[in-house]
Structure formats: C-alpha cells, structure tokens
Amino acid sequence: MTNDSLQDAQAHSHQATEQQAAVTEHIPVLADETLLGLRLRSGDWAIDGTLGGGGHAARILRQSEPDGRLLGLDADPAAIERATHRFAAEIADGRMVVVHANFAEVETVAQQHGFAGVHAILLDLGVSSFQLAEAERGFSWQADGPLDMRMNPDQEISAWDIVNTWPERDLADLIYEYGEERHSRRIARAIVARRPIERTGQLAELVESAQGGRRGQRIHPATRTFQALRIGVNQELSKLEQVLPQCLRLLRPGGRLAVISFHSLEDRIVKRWMQQEAADFTPDPTHPMGGISKTPSVAIITRKPITAADAEIQHNPRSRSAKLRIAERIQ
Ligand SMILES: C[S@@+](CC[C@H](N)C(=O)[O-])C[C@H]1O[C@@H](n2cnc3c(N)ncnc32)[C@H](O)[C@@H]1O
C-alpha cells in the first residue's frame, strides 16, 4: 500500500465508519485500509472469519459486486443471528454463506461450502462492541454482569470456572501471561481469599483494591486481568495459531490475508508467523549452522503494522490499539 493511498483511505475512514455506525452499532476498525489492502475485485471470493456486526463483511460484499461471494464465520451465535438478519438478501441470492463456527475450523467449513482458493481472508480479532455492551455476557468490568466471557455460550468453561476453581498459582500465571500484569500474584491471592466471586463488578473492585486503588493509572486496574481471563476462556491465542496456516492453504496464489489485532500477544503471533512464512531459510535450533532453504510462501505487504489515524481514534476509541497486518500468498 502506498502512503498516498493509505492517507486517502484514512481520510475517508471517518465518514465511512460514521455511516455504518447507524446500522450496526459496531464501528469496523481500519475498514478502508483493510479493504484497500485486500485488493478485492468484482467477482472475487472471500472469507471473513470474525463477522461480528458485519461492518467489514458489508464492505467486502460491496467491493466484490455483483457476483463475488463471502463466507462469514463467528464463534458467537448472537453475531450469526444478527448477520443472518442483516445479510438476508445476500444470503438469499447466494452471495453469502454464514456459519456458526470457530475460525480454528475455517478450513473444514470452507471446504464444506466450496470456498477453497479464495482471493481474500479477514480476521478482525477480539470482541465486538455488542459483546462488550451486553452486561450479561460478562466481558466488561464497566458493566456489572455474571462472570462469563464465553464467545460461544455452548462452551463449558467460563470465566467463573477459572476465577473460582483454578489453583492460585495457575490463576496468577494466567493473569501474568495473558494480561501482562505485573501484580498477578497479588491479584490471584486476593481472588482466592474472596471466593466465590459471581459478578464482573465484584471482580473489578477486588482487582482494583488488590493493587491499592487507581493511583493515576491511564487504564482501569482490572483491564489486564479481564483481558487475561477472556483470552484464557476462549483460548484465543491457540485458536489464532491454528487458523493462520489454514488461511494460507485456503488462499489462492496472489490472495491476501488481513489480520487486525488489539494487543501485543496477538500481534506478536501474527507478525512472527508472517515473518516465518516469508523467510527463505528455516534455522535448525538444534544445530548452530543448521537449517533448510525453502521457497517463501507469503510476501509481507505491511512491513510495519497499519494503525488508526487520529480522526478514526477520536471517532472510535476501540481503534486506538488496532494493528493491521497483511500478507499475500505467493505460491
Ligand atoms: C472485533 S469483532 C469483529 C467485527 C467485525 N469485523 C465488524 O466489522 O463488525 C470480533 C468478532 O470475532 C468473533 N471471534 C473472536 N474469536 C473468534 C474465533 N476464534 N472464531 C470465530 N469468531 C471469533 C467474536 O465473537 C466477535 O464477534
């Protein structure tokens, strides 16, 4: 992507997201940049692994008019229901297929629906505004609700199980690793001492007091602990590791994968995977001079991740931490 086209995309971003907000209430992040980067043409086939409110999906469908096709997945049945409603016309005329599935199963789902060899795949990671806003889903420390955080409510393990049944040490490790929280031990100790904990509000308060209050922190003291629990409940990092090689196999040569991540743990996985696939040599860690030469399977389109322009951040604060990386399959 050239700087000019990127600036153009960012200039239009504000206007476009505003229009979509009225329809979906979830403002798609870096939408113009993503669409520009995916380089979709009329008639192209695409996969959106994270349908959410369907903001990006609507843009993909528009860009591939009149006969491009889109397969949309989401782990959350509520997102699927919303998308089925929003895209009823496209589904009816065969332009779109919507499937309730985790993107870790994308290859199987895509093959079932004849979507192998696609031109573009999008993963817009994390949670949607719908999920955050609905207190009953238990994702947010801002809205009091049950300790749930499951993207797919059919799944057995919820945040309640982790908070109330895990040994203190495992809980501390999870908060440290997935929340990058340096007070993890203190927080885990406070949680175990106050069990059972039923509500997100209760947990947020407890985490805050375990750290001695707010003390001028920019983010709420419970943010990192909530992030850790969400990642743990939904096994977000392992699902991401599983989906990336599947995306490569599903793309046709010249096809592009765009991934939008919202924290450094996700972004690191995407960055390293792209670098490894773009490399022409795989070192052998067991031999100081060992390794094998190989033909790279992707070209990295975004040397540095694309981030939101100030106008987008002002309009949609969720975009502040977004990082977009794009790779193209080359063989
Ligand atoms: C940030 S939102 C996507 C927003 C969407 N791009 C839009 O424009 O409205 C992320 C969505 O991905 C879903 N999701 C997260 N991880 C998933 C996974 N492993 N498999 C399938 N869906 C997932 C969430 O349920 C959520 O609806």
The ligand as a Gaussian input file, in Angstrom:
#p B3LYP/6-31G(d) Opt

LIG

0 1
 C      -13.884000      -7.259000      16.598000
 S      -15.281000      -8.229000      16.265000
 C      -15.413000      -8.255000      14.516000
 C      -16.129000      -7.059000      13.986000
 C      -16.425000      -7.099000      12.507000
 N      -15.223000      -7.119000      11.703000
 C      -17.298000      -5.944000      12.108000
 O      -16.907000      -5.138000      11.242000
 O      -18.392000      -5.793000      12.658000
 C      -14.697000      -9.846000      16.570000
 C      -15.712000     -10.939000      16.368000
 O      -14.985000     -12.141000      16.183000
 C      -15.580000     -13.170000      16.896000
 N      -14.496000     -14.107000      17.228000
 C      -13.452000     -13.913000      18.040000
 N      -12.666000     -15.000000      18.058000
 C      -13.226000     -15.888000      17.212000
 C      -12.872000     -17.192000      16.797000
 N      -11.795000     -17.822000      17.274000
 N      -13.647000     -17.805000      15.863000
 C      -14.746000     -17.167000      15.375000
 N      -15.151000     -15.947000      15.768000
 C      -14.390000     -15.321000      16.671000
 C      -16.227000     -12.522000      18.097000
 O      -17.310000     -13.297000      18.546000
 C      -16.665000     -11.180000      17.527000
 O      -17.989000     -11.229000      17.069000

